[in-house]
Amino acid sequence: MLAYYMPYGNEENTIEYTKEQLQDPSLVKELFDYCHIYEGYITYEGWLYLIEIFGYDFLFEMNQESGWFDCKDLESYISQVNYEMNLARMTSIDECGNIW
């Protein structure tokens, strides 16, 4: 799984984003909008994929439209993304060291 949207109180309507969907910039911006209101999530692998497909510059532009991260420049955005990636990686490992 790369990313998903899970609306609060409507968990049965969860949407998992595929690689093909995450190639569409409008769906990535939509995902960023969901993440901004804590209803979206991007996995570590999802971040790696988005960076590979779009690069930091374009993701920063989409973030500026979405308003998810309050970053004034590309450098601070990259730091924030790296922080999010580390969190995502840590949350995918259980206490026994198994990766989900």
C-alpha positions, 0 to 999 in steps of 0.5 A: 500500500502506498497511500490511503484516504480514510474519512472519519466516521466512514471507515468503510469508504477507505480508498487505497491509492494505486501507483497508476492513480498516484501518477495523476497530479490532481489525485496527489493534490487531493491526497495532500488535501486529505492528509492536511485534515488527517484523513489521508496517509502516505506510507514510506514506500508511497513517499519514495514513489512520489519523489521518484515520479514527481521530484521534490520541486513538483511535490512542493508546488502541489503542497503550496496549493494544498497547504498541508505543510507550512513550508516557505521554501523547498529546503524546509519542504524537503526536511518536512518530507524526510521527517514524514518518511521517517515517521511512516517507516517507524510506524510500519515496524511493530515492536518485534521488528516485523515490517507490515 
